[in-house]
Amino acid sequence: MDTLLAIGIAAFGASTALYLASLWAPRPGLLRGAHGLLALTVVLWTVLIGSWGASRAFGTHLYLGFSAWGLSLVYLVLSRRYPIDGLGSVVAALATVLAILAAVVAHRAPTLRGPWHDWLLRSHIGLAFVGIVALAFAAAVSVFYLAQARMLKRKTGAKLRRRLPPLDVMDQLALRGLLIGFPFYTLALLLGTAEAVRLEGGHGLKAAYVLAAISWLIYGVVLQARLTAGWRGRRAAVLTVAGMLVTLVVVAQYSLGLV
């Protein structure tokens, strides 16, 4: 299992490298190779996640792996419909980070006690990582939106810009990621808060809880502003990326056992 996990992480890393190479060298073979390798990586992680589930190795590592798998699968599916090939490098890089975190905690799956605690913890973690998949995709799109907008403003990187999606396409995809991910993330935060209050009696406010609330607030503000105040473009992209950075800090804290 350790060997398969290492291969899975290496495959994500190699996919990232191929996508980066395809951005700077306009060769169709590189992009096809990146897509093909990422698709094989998704298959590999399907086997790995399935084996974890079959052996009842439930824990944060399972959900981290599922998030890396889901993020990659969503990108591959959407890339067949939208011109988002240029986003592959950020998506694959995020998947690599999540996969590495999964490896870090693979041997530290939590011991669940009692059916109620079991159900609550799994629901909380599952909802959180489904939300993170969608929000991470929105953040990846936003990173390239900011890069594209900056190059347009400075009138540089003409060749690279031609390989990136149009700004309006990226803006709409980021909004859809927020619309899908925010409800899941909200439910996860509510369940996590309820469990924390039950176990700790409301005492000892931890940094991870505060950061999770901050990330939720950032997502809520940007989504509300987009839907009601017509926010588009750079401001929305910056806040979306900021929210994901805070979220990744929370995920890292949980993964490393710092909460």
Residue, then its C-alpha position, 0 to 999 in steps of 0.5 A: m500500500d505504501t508503494l502504491l501511495a508513493i506512486g500515486i503522489a509521484a503521478f500527480g507530481a509528474s502530471t503537474a510538470l507535464y501541464l507546466a511544460s505544455l503551457w510554455a511549449p505549445r506542443p499538442g503531444l505534451l498536453r495529451g500526455a498530461h491529460g493521459l497521465l492525470a487520467l491514469t492517476v485518477v484510476l490509480w487513486t480510485v483503486l487506492i481509495g477503494s482499498w482504503g474503504a474496503s479495509r475500513a481504513f477510515g480517517t482524514h487520509l481517506y478524505l484527503g485522497f478523495s479530494a485529490w481524486g475528485l478535483s482531478l476528475v472534475y477538471l478532466v470532465l470539464s476540460r472536455r466541455y470548456p477550454i480550460d486546458g491551461l488550468g491543469s498545472v494548478v489543479a494537478a499541483l493542488a491535487t499533489v499537495l492533498a495527496i502528500l498530506a494524505a500520505v502524512v496521515a495515512h498511518r494515523a487514522p483516528t479511532l472512532r468510538g460509538p456509532w454517533h461519534d462515528w457518523l458525525l465525524r465521517s459526515h463532517i470530514g466528508l462534507a468538508f472535503v467535498g466542499i474543498v474540492a469545489l472551492a479548490f477548483a474555483a481557487a485554481v481558476s481564480v489563480f489563472y484569472l489573475a495571471q491572465a488579467r495581469m498579462l493583458k494589462r501589461k500586454t505581455g505573454a501573448k503566447l501563454r495567454r492564447r493557451l489560457p481560457p478567456l476571462d469570462v469563462m474562468d470567471q463563470l467557472a469560479l462562480r460555479g465552484l463557489l456555488i457548489g462548494f460553499p453549501f457543503y463547507t457550511l454544513a461541515l463547519l456546523l457539524g464540526t462546531a457542534e462536535a467541538v462544543r460537545l467534546e470540549g464544552g465550549h472551552g479552549l477555542k483552537a486556532a483551527y476553528v478560528l481559521a475555518a470560520i475565517s475561510w467560511l466568512i471569506y467565501g460567504v462574502v465573495l459569494q454574496a457580493r457576486l450574487t447581489a452586488g455583481w462582483r466580477g473579476r479581480r476582487a472576486a478572484v483575490l478573495t477566492v484564492a485567499g479563502m483557499l489559502v486559509t482553508l489549506v492551512v486548516v487542512a494542514q493543521y488537521s492532517l499534522g495533528l496540530v488541533 
